[in-house]
Amino acid sequence: MKIDEVKQGAVVVLRPTGPLVGDACLEMKNALKSAATRTMGRYVVDAAAISFLDSPGLETLLDAAEALLQGGRSLKLCAANDTVRDAIELTGLADSFEHFDDVNAAVRSFL
């Protein structure tokens, strides 16, 4: 999995590309931890290029959301495709994340 990182003001946008399965989960977990540490939880996951995810992929996002919640923040996802959104909704995890249509809306939510 390729994970690009773009800084928009004080917010880091993580853009993973590919399926969030297998070894990609560990890579994503490390990227999420690193972003949370460097930005005090001010980051967004642009899920537009996550083609699909499995249970460990969902668990990776949920672990990051729970870590942020302990600090009074929430995990912000944006631009998730129908497959990713359906997986999140079908597992009952939709309330665990803040969802936005695009990156700009997610970044503005920090203001």
C-alpha positions as CSV (number, residue, x, y, z in Angstrom):
1,M,0.0,0.0,0.0
2,K,1.2,3.4,-0.9
3,I,0.4,6.2,1.6
4,D,1.0,9.8,0.5
5,E,1.0,12.5,3.1
6,V,0.1,16.1,2.3
7,K,0.0,19.0,4.8
8,Q,-2.8,21.5,4.6
9,G,-2.1,24.2,7.2
10,A,-1.9,22.4,10.6
11,V,-3.6,19.3,9.3
12,V,-2.0,16.3,7.7
13,V,-3.9,14.4,5.0
14,L,-3.1,10.7,4.6
15,R,-3.9,9.3,1.2
16,P,-3.6,5.5,1.2
17,T,-3.8,3.8,-2.2
18,G,-4.9,0.2,-2.7
19,P,-6.7,-2.4,-0.6
20,L,-6.4,-2.1,3.2
21,V,-5.7,-5.8,3.9
22,G,-2.9,-8.0,5.1
23,D,0.5,-6.3,5.4
24,A,-1.0,-3.0,4.4
25,C,-2.8,-2.8,7.7
26,L,0.5,-2.6,9.6
27,E,1.8,0.0,7.3
28,M,-1.4,2.0,7.7
29,K,-1.3,1.6,11.5
30,N,2.2,3.0,11.6
31,A,1.3,5.9,9.4
32,L,-1.7,6.7,11.6
33,K,0.3,6.6,14.8
34,S,3.0,8.7,13.3
35,A,0.5,11.3,12.1
36,A,-1.3,11.4,15.4
37,T,2.0,12.0,17.3
38,R,3.2,14.7,15.0
39,T,0.0,16.6,14.6
40,M,-1.7,16.1,18.1
41,G,-4.5,14.2,16.3
42,R,-5.1,16.8,13.6
43,Y,-5.1,14.5,10.6
44,V,-7.6,13.3,7.9
45,V,-7.7,9.9,6.1
46,D,-8.6,10.5,2.4
47,A,-10.1,7.1,1.7
48,A,-10.9,7.8,-2.0
49,A,-8.2,5.4,-3.2
50,I,-8.8,2.6,-0.7
51,S,-10.3,0.1,-3.1
52,F,-11.6,-2.2,-0.3
53,L,-10.8,-3.3,3.2
54,D,-11.3,-6.4,5.3
55,S,-11.8,-7.0,9.0
56,P,-8.2,-6.2,9.9
57,G,-8.4,-3.1,7.8
58,L,-11.5,-2.0,9.7
59,E,-9.8,-2.9,13.0
60,T,-6.8,-0.7,12.0
61,L,-9.1,2.3,11.5
62,L,-11.1,1.6,14.6
63,D,-7.9,1.3,16.7
64,A,-6.8,4.8,15.4
65,A,-10.3,6.2,16.2
66,E,-10.2,4.8,19.7
67,A,-6.8,6.3,20.3
68,L,-7.9,9.7,19.1
69,L,-11.1,9.5,21.2
70,Q,-9.0,9.2,24.4
71,G,-7.5,12.6,23.5
72,G,-10.9,14.1,22.8
73,R,-10.6,13.9,19.0
74,S,-12.2,11.7,16.4
75,L,-10.9,10.0,13.2
76,K,-12.0,11.9,10.2
77,L,-12.5,10.0,7.0
78,C,-13.3,11.6,3.6
79,A,-14.2,10.5,0.1
80,A,-14.7,6.9,0.9
81,N,-16.1,4.9,-2.0
82,D,-19.3,2.8,-1.7
83,T,-17.5,-0.4,-0.9
84,V,-15.6,1.1,2.0
85,R,-18.7,3.0,3.3
86,D,-20.8,-0.2,3.0
87,A,-18.2,-2.2,5.0
88,I,-18.2,0.5,7.7
89,E,-22.0,0.7,7.9
90,L,-22.6,-3.1,7.8
91,T,-20.3,-3.7,10.7
92,G,-22.0,-1.0,12.8
93,L,-18.8,1.1,12.9
94,A,-20.2,4.2,11.1
95,D,-20.5,6.2,14.4
96,S,-16.9,5.5,15.2
97,F,-15.7,8.0,12.5
98,E,-16.5,11.4,11.2
99,H,-17.3,11.2,7.5
100,F,-16.9,14.0,5.0
101,D,-17.5,14.2,1.2
102,D,-14.1,15.7,0.4
103,V,-10.7,16.6,1.9
104,N,-11.4,20.3,2.1
105,A,-14.6,19.8,4.2
106,A,-12.7,17.4,6.5
107,V,-9.8,19.9,7.0
108,R,-12.2,22.8,7.6
109,S,-13.8,20.7,10.4
110,F,-10.7,21.4,12.6
111,L,-11.5,25.2,12.5
